[in-house]
């Protein structure tokens, strides 16, 4: 089953992490201090990025799909960006942009 991916821009990463921990009932599996956090549940792949100028906006949508050969993105007819990737491809992308990330285990086995 594919997981829906939602990427949001937030004003305050720490406060947002606390709120989404409560909303999702779990903690993020990866955090880049003051910049990024990622949660993976059975049905949802949620990332938040701190961005004062874009806070409150959707960054992009997507699907975590174990059958994707190569990570890619496309825009739908309304201009929304959709990414498609495997959990491992996402892990590699995160480590590329956030090499200092805390707890980069990123539970790939789910």
Phi, psi and omega in degrees: 000137177282143173263138174287137177249130175233129178242122184243152172260133182233157181279317185231107186301313184297315179295321179293321176301314179301315180295314182288334171302316179291314182297320184267345180073022178203168179262160177295151178269349179207138178222131169252111189313128178063014183225318194204146172213150182225131173244144173229116175251185180298330184238350188228140173240106185243128174237146175232143179232130178288125180205105183300319184284336182251004184309137179089002182251153172284127177277310175191171177240175176176188176224131168274113188231116183296347182262003180287129181284316182220139179300134177209167175222157178209159177257140176275182186296342179262002177092003177286135177274131178241125175259149176229130186196160170270166177300320180292320177297320177295317179302314180296321178296317179298313181295330177294314184273336181229070184296341180264016186301143177276130176059064182282017179302322175044058176352071183293335187287350181291000000 
